[in-house]
Amino acid sequence: MHYWLIKSEPSSFSIEDLAAAPKKTTCWDGVRNYQARNFMKSMQKGDRCIFYHSNAEPPAAVGIAEVVKEAYPDHTALDPNDHHYDPKATPEKPIWEMVDVKFVAAFPRAISLEELRGVKALSGMELLRKGSRLSVTPVTAAEFRTIEKLAAKKS
């Protein structure tokens, strides 16, 4: 099993939206960065993801999702009426990928970016690197466990 961090703005799609989705599952579409797309292409069924609310007050890790379908072409890139449309994408060369994820759990409390930055065991996380803006990044098993433990602690 591998571990990941997936970011979403809660005003676009929150952990609560995932929990309320049919079968608590949705496609993770709209990734338009090649490195993040390549990370998604490495995701395997059963991998676990830290669900992170970006562009929030405060930005925070808020729960866990599981990959339930491996990468396949992102159809939103082909739809001119979708805000993720990419005119360079074609059915023959779709360019962009997506995976399906399923809600596993919301954390009992959100773990803010500031709190994550203060944890030595997380100092190597891509999320915490200055200037990092990738919406999909790998997380080590130790980092994943550390975040789970932080979420269980009383604030």
C-alpha positions as CSV (number, residue, x, y, z in Angstrom):
1,M,0.0,0.0,0.0
2,H,1.1,3.5,-0.8
3,Y,0.0,6.8,0.8
4,W,-0.9,10.1,-0.7
5,L,-2.1,13.6,0.1
6,I,-4.9,15.0,-2.1
7,K,-5.9,18.6,-1.9
8,S,-9.2,20.2,-2.5
9,E,-10.6,23.6,-1.8
10,P,-13.6,23.0,0.5
11,S,-15.7,25.5,-1.4
12,S,-15.2,23.3,-4.5
13,F,-15.3,19.8,-2.9
14,S,-14.9,19.1,0.8
15,I,-14.5,16.0,2.9
16,E,-18.2,16.4,3.8
17,D,-19.0,16.4,0.1
18,L,-17.1,13.1,-0.3
19,A,-18.9,11.6,2.7
20,A,-22.3,12.7,1.2
21,A,-21.5,11.4,-2.4
22,P,-23.3,8.3,-3.6
23,K,-21.5,5.3,-2.2
24,K,-19.2,7.9,-0.5
25,T,-17.2,7.7,-3.8
26,T,-16.3,10.2,-6.5
27,C,-13.8,10.7,-9.3
28,W,-10.8,12.9,-8.4
29,D,-10.8,15.0,-11.5
30,G,-9.4,18.4,-12.6
31,V,-5.8,17.8,-11.8
32,R,-3.9,20.0,-14.4
33,N,-0.3,19.7,-13.3
34,Y,1.9,17.1,-15.0
35,Q,3.8,16.0,-11.8
36,A,0.5,15.7,-9.8
37,R,-1.0,13.7,-12.8
38,N,2.0,11.4,-12.8
39,F,1.6,10.8,-9.1
40,M,-2.1,10.0,-9.7
41,K,-1.0,7.5,-12.4
42,S,1.0,5.7,-9.7
43,M,-1.9,5.3,-7.3
44,Q,-3.2,1.8,-6.8
45,K,-6.5,0.5,-5.6
46,G,-6.4,0.3,-1.8
47,D,-3.9,3.2,-1.4
48,R,-4.9,5.6,1.4
49,C,-5.0,9.4,1.0
50,I,-4.9,12.2,3.5
51,F,-7.7,14.6,2.4
52,Y,-6.5,18.1,2.7
53,H,-8.5,21.3,2.6
54,S,-6.5,24.0,0.8
55,N,-7.4,27.6,0.4
56,A,-9.3,27.3,3.7
57,E,-9.1,29.1,7.0
58,P,-7.0,27.4,8.2
59,P,-5.7,25.0,5.5
60,A,-5.8,21.6,7.2
61,A,-5.7,17.8,6.9
62,V,-9.3,16.8,7.5
63,G,-9.7,13.1,6.8
64,I,-8.9,9.9,4.9
65,A,-9.9,8.6,1.5
66,E,-9.1,5.4,-0.3
67,V,-8.3,4.9,-4.0
68,V,-11.0,2.6,-5.4
69,K,-10.3,2.9,-9.1
70,E,-6.9,3.4,-10.6
71,A,-6.0,6.2,-13.1
72,Y,-8.2,6.6,-16.3
73,P,-8.7,9.5,-18.7
74,D,-10.2,12.6,-17.1
75,H,-13.3,13.2,-19.3
76,T,-13.7,16.8,-17.9
77,A,-10.7,17.8,-20.1
78,L,-12.7,17.0,-23.2
79,D,-15.9,19.0,-22.2
80,P,-15.8,22.6,-23.4
81,N,-18.5,23.4,-20.9
82,D,-16.5,22.2,-17.9
83,H,-14.1,24.5,-16.1
84,H,-11.4,21.8,-16.3
85,Y,-11.6,21.8,-20.1
86,D,-8.3,21.5,-22.0
87,P,-8.5,22.2,-25.7
88,K,-5.2,20.2,-26.2
89,A,-6.8,17.0,-24.9
90,T,-8.4,14.6,-27.3
91,P,-10.1,11.2,-26.9
92,E,-7.1,9.7,-28.6
93,K,-4.6,11.6,-26.4
94,P,-6.5,12.6,-23.3
95,I,-3.4,14.1,-21.5
96,W,-5.1,14.2,-18.0
97,E,-6.0,11.4,-15.7
98,M,-8.2,10.9,-12.7
99,V,-8.8,8.2,-10.0
100,D,-11.8,7.3,-8.0
101,V,-11.6,7.8,-4.2
102,K,-13.9,6.7,-1.4
103,F,-14.5,8.4,1.9
104,V,-13.0,6.4,4.8
105,A,-13.1,8.9,7.7
106,A,-13.2,12.5,8.8
107,F,-10.7,13.3,11.4
108,P,-12.1,14.1,14.9
109,R,-10.4,17.4,14.4
110,A,-8.7,19.2,11.5
111,I,-4.9,19.4,11.7
112,S,-3.9,22.9,10.5
113,L,-0.9,23.5,8.2
114,E,0.7,25.5,11.1
115,E,0.4,22.5,13.4
116,L,1.8,20.1,10.7
117,R,4.8,22.5,10.2
118,G,5.6,22.1,13.9
119,V,5.9,18.3,13.8
120,K,9.5,17.2,13.3
121,A,8.4,13.8,11.9
122,L,6.7,15.6,9.0
123,S,9.5,18.0,8.1
124,G,10.2,16.1,4.8
125,M,6.6,16.2,3.5
126,E,6.1,17.8,0.1
127,L,3.2,19.7,1.5
128,L,5.5,21.6,3.8
129,R,8.1,22.5,1.3
130,K,8.2,26.2,0.5
131,G,6.3,27.0,-2.7
132,S,4.8,23.5,-3.0
133,R,1.4,23.7,-4.7
134,L,0.9,20.2,-6.0
135,S,-2.6,18.9,-5.5
136,V,-1.5,15.2,-5.3
137,T,1.7,14.2,-3.5
138,P,3.1,11.0,-2.1
139,V,3.3,10.6,1.7
140,T,5.4,8.1,3.6
141,A,3.7,5.4,5.8
142,A,5.4,7.1,8.8
143,E,4.0,10.5,7.8
144,F,0.5,9.0,7.3
145,R,0.6,7.4,10.7
146,T,1.9,10.6,12.4
147,I,-1.0,12.6,10.9
148,E,-3.5,9.9,12.0
149,K,-2.1,10.1,15.6
150,L,-2.2,13.9,15.5
151,A,-5.9,13.9,14.5
152,A,-6.8,11.6,17.4
153,K,-5.2,13.9,20.0
154,K,-7.3,16.5,21.7
155,S,-6.4,20.0,20.6
